[in-house]
Amino acid sequence: MAWWKAWVEQEGVTVKGSSHFNPDPDAETLYKAMKGIVVSDAPEVEGILILYTPAGTNEQAIIDVLTKRSNVQRQQIAKSFKAQFGKDLTETLKSELSGKFERLIVALMYPPYRYEAKELHDAMKGLGTKEGVIIEILASRTKNHLKEIMKAYEEDYGTNLEEDIQADTSGYLERILVCLLQGSRDDVSGFVDPGLALQDAQDLYAAGEKIHGTDEMKFITILCTRSATHLMRVFEEYEKIANKSIEDSIKSETHGSLEEAMLTVVKCTRNLHSYFAERLHYAMKGAGTRDGTLIRNIVSRSEIDLNLIKGQFQKMYGKTLSSMIMDDTSGDYKNALLNLVGSDP
């Protein structure tokens, strides 16, 4: 499915929230599930309210509440938690949980745009830049989505996202990321000018295969400013002219993070769900798990199109997303991920 349509498919949602929702009992359940002084259900003895400290954190109760509520509902639970118990829910969760499970549960508590702003900020802070995270987010989100991320980024970190990307990257990678941030690829009209598509294909061929060296800016401009429907036609025409796919040309003409960025734009243009299925597979294949990628993609797509990504995952890899999560993760972390992913297609 072409990428811009993937944002409006209701059947793609795996986390739909509770239909009979009341934040107050949910907040109380979470409070009781975490360590600290909890009011006993036992009757009062001679007017004295009995308090006790539970043996530890009840992780399953936390999973049952937070993975079965929508993000909007989680925000209401957080408000109720603060009103009832005078504590910040996210901070309390951080102090009670640890490791990958904590990282996943805390991710669920962020409003979507703030979460993606945080992922971008984390990718750039400290030594080294996680270019893959920045490429993934900027190449796969719509213009409106990117605008909201930029707004959240500025509110939360007091700096401008575009300026931070410019400060943290360089060369053609910096240029393609800044171009992607403008969100100029949105056009849901579906209109394609065949003449311009052919011209773009010829320009790409002239900028790459035809000359010694590559005119990277021509590739960047066309990939970042044309709509998805238009680019699909460009890729078709390109293949006729060059006798090879645009992907093969990008692989032979560029390398490193710039190659990854260009290929990501092409993948998201061709089929957004396939792209995310590939990201999830990449997170779990081989030795070890890339937990940041796994968490980010499951959390950020769970209320958009994760069901459709699951279907694509099974087609591409011959196994279900759930089965791979079961093999690759364990404990509360695994149970929470499986709840978010939902039943197999």
N, C-alpha and C positions, 0 to 999 in steps of 0.2 A: 504494500500500500504506500502511495506517495506520502511524503512526510507531513505536509500541512494538514491532510485529512485526519491524520492519526490523533490529532488533538481534540477531535469532536466525536469520537466513537465511544458511546456510552457502554457498549458491551465490553470495552477494554478494562473497565475498573475492577480491581480485585478487592479493594477495601472500600466498602460502601457505608460503613458506620452503623450505628444502632438505630432502629426505627422507633423504639420507645425510649428515647434518650432522656436521662436526667443526670446532670453533672454531679449533683451533691452526693448521692450514694457511691458513684464511681470514685470521687475524691476521697470519700471515707474508706472505701475498700483499699485504695492505694496507701492511705495513711496507716491503716492497720497492717498492710503488707510489709511496711518498712519498719526498721528498728526504731526505738525511741519509746517514749512513754505513751502508752495507749490505754484508753479507758476500757476497763473490763466490762464484759456483759453480765458479770455476776451481780447479784443484788447488793445494795449498800448494807454495811454492817454498822448498826448503831449510828446511822447518819454519816459514816465515813465512806467516801467514794474510793473504791478499790482501784489502784493503778498497778499495772505490771509491765515488765519489759519482755517482749517476746524473744524467743530463742534466736531468731535471725530473720533475714528478709525472705518473704514469700515471693520468689521470682515468678512462679506460675500465675499468681493473682495479678501481678503487674502485666504479664504477657496477655492474659485473658482480657484485661480492660483495654490496654493501649493499642494492641494490634487489631482489635475489633471495633474501633471507633475511627471516624474520619478525622482529618486534621482539624477541621473547624470544631468538631466535638472535643478533641484533645485540648484545644485552646480554652474552651469553656470549663473543662475539668480543672485546668491549671488555675483559672480565676477562682473557681469554687474552693480549690485546695488552699489558696492563699487567704480567702475570706474566712474559711472555717478554722484553719490551723496556723495562720500567720507565718507560713513558710512558702518559699518559692519551690514549686514542684520540680522543675528541671534541676535546680541545685540540690534538692533532697535526693533525687534519683542518682545524680552524680556521686553524692557522698555514700550512697548505699550499694551501688553496683560497681562493677569493674570490668576491665578488658573489652572484648569485642561486643559483648552483650550490652554493656553500658553505652558504647558508641552507637549501637543500633537504636536503643531506646531513646537516647538523647536526640538522635536524628529525627525520630518520629515527633518529638515535641516542638521542633522548629516549624513555624509557618513556611510553606514551600519556597517562596522567593528568598526568605532570610536564610533558609538552609543552603540553597544553591550559592548565595552570596558568601556564606561561611566556607563552603567547599572551595570556592575560587580564592578567597582570602588565605585559607590554609595552604592552598597549592603554591602561593607566592611568598608566604612568610618564611623567615629563616633561610638557611643555606640551601641553595638549589631550588629549582622551580619544577613543579610537576606539570610539565606541558600537556601531558595526556589528559589530565582533568580539565584544563582550560579548553582544550580543543573539543573534548566531548560535550561540554556544556554549551559553548558558543556555537558549535556547528549544528546542534540538534534542537535548539529552542527557537520559537517564533519571535517576531519583532516585539510584540506586546510583552511576552514573557521576559525577553532580554531587558526591556525598559524597566519592568518591575524589579528585576534582579539588580540593575544599576542603582535604582532608587534605594532598595534595601541595603545595598553595599555601602552607599554613602551615609545612610542613617546609622548603620551599625559600626562602621569603621572610620567615619569622618574623612574619608578620602574618595577620590574619583576612580572608578574601576578602570576606565580607559587609560588614565594616567598611570595607574599602578601596573597595568599590562605593558605599557610602553617602557616603564622603568625596569621591568623585570625580564623583558625579552628583547630581541634585537633582529635586525635584518629583515628578510622576507617573512619570517615567522611572525614578527611583530606586526608587519603590514597586513598579513592575512587575518590575524586575530582582531585587529582594529577594524578591518573591513567587515568581518563577520558580526562584530558587536553592533554595527549600524542596522543590522536586520533588514537589509535591502532585498532579500530573496523572497519575501512574502508576496504572493499574488495568487489569490484563490480563484481568480476569474477563469483561469485555465486557458486564456488566450495565448496563442503562439504565432509569431510572425515567421513563416517558413523561410523567407528570404534572410532575415536576421539570424535565424538558427544556423543556416548554411554558412553565412558570413562568419559567425562565431566559430564554427567548426574549422573553417579554412584558416582563421586567425590563430586558433590553437595549434593547428598543424604547422603553420608557418613559424609559430613561436617556439615549437619544440622539435619535432621530428625532422623538420626540413632544414634546420640550421645547425651549425656546430655551436653547442652551448644552448641555453634556454632563456627565453624572455619570460622570467617568472611573473612579472607584473601583469602580463597579458592573461596568464592562467588565473592569477588571483582575482583580477577585475571581473572576468567572465564568470568564474565559479561563485563569487561573492555578491554579484549584483543582479544576476538573472534569476527568474523564478524557477521553481522546481519543474513545472510542466515544460517550460522553455528549454531548460537544461537537458531534460530527457530527450528532446528532439535533437539538441546539439550533439549529445553522445552518440545518437544513431548516425547522424551525418558524419561525425568524426570517424566512426568505425569504417564507413564506406571509403572515406578519403585515405585514411592511414593504414587500413587493413589490420588494425589492432584496436583493442579497447582503450578508452581514455585512461582506465586504471593502469594498463600495461605501460602506456606512455608516461604517466606520472611516476611510476616505479622506476622507469629507465632514465627519466630526465631529472628527478629530484631525489633527495634522501633525507633521512633524519626526521625531525619534528615537522618540517615543511611538507615533506611527503605524507606524513601521517595526517596533517591538517587537510591537505587537498583530498586525500583518499576518503577522509571522514565526510567531507562535504558531498562527495560523489555517492558514498554509501547511504547517507541520510536522504539524498535526493532520490535514489533508486527505491529504497524501502527502509523506512525508519525503524520498523519493528525488527527487521533482520539485523540492522545495526546494533540495536540494544541487546538482541539475543546473542550477537557476537561478543559484545562487551561483557555480558554475564558469563559466557563460556570462557572467555579470556581470564576472567577473575578467578575461575576455579580449575582451569586445566593445569596439568603438570604438577610438580611438587609445590606444596604450600598454596595458600589462598590469598588473593589480593582483596582483603576485606573491605578496604575503602571503596573500591570499585563495586563490589558486590552490594554493600549497604546502600551506597548512593543511588545505584540504578534501581534497586528494588523499592526503596523508600520513595524516590522521586517519581517513579512510574506507576506506583500502586493505585493512585486515584486518577490515572490518565488512560493507560493502555497496556498494563502488565498482562492481562489475559491474552491479548493479541500477540504480545511478545512471547508468551509461553507456547502458543501454537506454532509460531515461527521457529522457536528454539527446538521443539520436537521434530519439526520437518528437517531442520538443518543438521541436527546432531544425533537423531535416532534414539533419543532418550528424553525424559521429561526434566524440566528445570528442578522440580521437587526432588527427583531421584539423585540429581547431581548435588543438590544442597545436602541431602541426607548423607551422601558419601563423603562430602568435603568438610562438613561442619559438625559440631556436637553440642550437647547440653542445652541450656536455656537459649543460647544464641541460635542454635538450629531450630528449636521449637518456635521461636519468635519469627524467624525468617519464613518457615513453612506456613505459619498462620497468615502472614502478609501475602504470600504467593497464592494461597488458596488451593482448591482441588485441581487435579490434573485435567487438561482439556480432553 
